[in-house]
Amino acid sequence: MIIGIIGAMQEEITPLLEHYQAYETLEFGGNTFYKITLSNKTLIIACSRIGKVHSALTASTMILRFGCQKIIFNGVAGGINPNYRIGDLVLATKLCQHDVDITIFGHPFGYFSEGKIFTESNVALNAVAKQAAKENAITLHEGIIATGDQFISSKEKKEWIKKEFNADAIEMEGASVAVVCDNLGIPLCVIRAISDNAGDEALVSYEEFLESSARISAALVIKMIEKL
């Protein structure tokens, strides 16, 4: 089994590389991929770089170039759900693109031509995440994640996204990876640790808690890999 693990930033994959230690470095498509060979599976880990284009390119490369049969996206997100606290983990049940706007043609926000507003993650892969969390006494929320090529640091924008999409968290990559995986028939799991509240103090909180939140998310991914 070949499993792809993506983080948008180096801080999000560093805990994984530190854990597995031995890896082969592969260069392709302007990016670096880390190949880890375990007893019964192979991992391909990469920092996609921020944004929907980069993450979609990385996911496509993992699947089409390196033969990944499952994809896990690991990293941080801004929290919308008022019950979420910094460091809490969120498992995406479905994802949307909050910055897609062709409403002038009578379509709802988030809809793109010949597509759909929400893309669901993989139920079986999510079940592995939930079981791993349960066995290790890790609290794991389930919710809707909204993606866009914007760092949200406005209370007004956050509230609009919450109202429009019933979203629980915001980030900049998950939904684009979900579209790639959906079209190519590859199971996807998206796990995010809350690093900020996506409001007026988001930047300060994000910079302070990025690394610690990323390590919390990576820890669950490592437990998932043990179970796959």
PEHU-V34436 format. One record per run of one state. SS is the DSSP state (helix for helix, strand for strand, loop for the rest). FROM is the first residue (numbers start at 1). TO is the last residue. Records with the same first field share a line. If there is no record, write none. Layout:
SS->FROM-TO  FROM-TO
//
This chain:
loop->1-1  8-9  21-23  29-30  38-41  48-51  65-69  80-88  98-102  106-117  121-122  136-139  148-154  166-168  172-173  185-186  197-201  228-228
strand->2-7  24-28  31-37  42-47  70-79  89-97  118-120  140-147  169-171  187-196
helix->10-20  52-64  103-105  123-135  155-165  174-184  202-227
//
